[in-house]
Amino acid sequence: MRRTVSLLVSLLVLGAVMLGATVIGGPGPAGAHAALVGTDPEDGSTLSALPAEIAFEFNEPVGSSSEVAVTAPDGTPVEVVDVAAVDREVTASVGAATLRGDYVIAYRVVSADGHPVSGQLAVTVTEGAEPETTAAAPQAQESFVHRHREHLLWGALVAVVAVALIVAPLLRRRRP
């Protein structure tokens, strides 16, 4: 009995040390993903007209399957063509923007490690026609669980297997 308790305590201590090493030694949140370091136009800027080209600069190279979308103040999409990703920069040509107000510029790129990175910025255009409606459709934000559901499922599976491997030998010893 004493040996079983000692073994169980040793396994619990080993598990706690391994968990602590994983938490402390693991990468930080999104440590290997591309991060936006600059845009043209800048987020929150006020312009007389929407520029014909938009540029995004990231801290690492991004994949060629990049997407850019521009939403006008009335919620309608603005034409975006010629989206190109070269090394760390993504550029896109933007069609004519005829309304004044707040434009939302959204981007989605794939970082070098294969993970999608997305975000948005807002610019205000001061010249043009007054929009009929100014309420743009809100964009849904993905939750932490939704973004990392696959990792959480694998972690749960590993935890179940680890518990089974620890408990099975202990149960076998108790049988006469």
N, C-alpha and C positions, 0 to 999 in steps of 0.2 A: 504494500500500500504506500509506504513512504517513498519507494522508488518511483511509483507511478506519479505521485504528486511532484516529486523532484523533476521528473521528465516533463510533465505538463508545464511547470513553472519555467523550465529551460526553453521549451518551445514558445511559450508566450513572450519571454524576454527576447528571443531571437526574432520573432515576428515583429515586435515593437521596434527593435533596432533596424530591421529591414524597412519597415514603413517609414521610420524617421529618416533613414538615408535616402529613400525615394523622394520624400517631400522636400528635404533640404537640398539634395543633389540634383533634382530634376530641373528641367529648363523652366524659366519664368513663363508667364502667360504670353502666348504668341511670340516666343523668343526667336523663332526662326522664320517668321513670316515677313513679307515685304511691308514696309511702312511708308506712308506718304510723307515726303519731306518738303514739297513745294508744289504750288499750282500757279498757273497763269490763265485767268485772273485769280487773285488771291481770295480766299474765303472771306465773306463779309464785305467785299469791296463794293464801292458805288461807281458805276460807269455811265457814260452818256449813251452808249450802245453796247450790245453784246458783241464781243470780238468774233471775228470769222474763224479763229482757231483757238482751241483750248488745249493746254498742256498740263500734264501731271508728271511729277518727278518722284521716284521711289528710291529707297536706300539700297535696293538690290535689283538685279534684272528681273523682268516680269515676262510672262508668256505672251505669245502672239494672239491668244484668244481673249483680248481685252474688250470691254464694252463700256460705252459712254452714252448717257441719256440726259437730255436737257428738258425740263418741264417749265412751261411758260407760267406767268402769274395766274392765268385763268385755268390752269390744270391741263392744258393741251400739250402734247409733245412737240418739241422743236426738232426739225430735221437735223440729224447728225450723220455725216458720211466720212469716209476715209479714216477710220480709226486705225492707228498704226502704233505698234509697240516696238521700240528699238532700244535694246539694252535696258536702261533704267527709266526711260521716258515713254509716255503714252501721249499721243496727240490725236486730235479729232477736229474735223472741219464742221462748223455749225452753220445751218441755214439762217436766213434772215429772221430776226426777231423784231416784230413790229409793235409789241406792247411794252409799256413801262410798268415797272413793278419788280417783285422779287422772283428771280429765276432759281431753280434748284438744278444743280449739275451733279449727277450721280455717276459713279464709276464702279467697275468690277474687273479685277485682274486676277491672274493666277500667279502666285509667287514661285520662286525657284524651287521650293520644296513641294509644290503641287497643291498647296492650300489656296482657296479663293480668298481674296481680300476685297472688301467693298466699303464704300463710304459715300459721303456727299458733301457738297459745299453750296453756299448760297451767295448770289450776287444780286445787286439792285441796279436796274436800268432806269435812268431818269427821264429819257426822252422816248416818245412814241405814243400810241393811242392808249386810252384808259381801258383796262380790261373790264369785261362785263361782270365777271365774278372773280374774286380774289382767293377763294378757298381751294387750295390744291388738295388732292386726296392724300391722306397721311400714309406714309410708308411704314409697313410693319417691320419691327425689329425682331431678329431672331434671339431667342433666349439662350443662355449658356447651355442648358440641357439639350436644346434642339441642335445647337452647333456641334456638341460633343457627344451625341447619343451613342455613336459607334464605340468611342473610347470607353464610355461608362458601361456599356454592355460587355465589352471584353474584360474590363476590370472586375465586374460582378462575376463573370464566368471563372476568371482566375481565382477569385476569392473563394468561390464554392468548391473548386477543385482542391485548393490548398487546405481548406477545412476538412474535406473528405480524406485527404492523404494524411492529415494529422490525427483525426479521430479514429479512422479504421484500425490502425494497429493497436490503439488503446482499447478498443472494444474487443478485439480478438484475444487480448491477454486476459480479460476478465472472464471469458468463457472457460468452464472447467474441462 
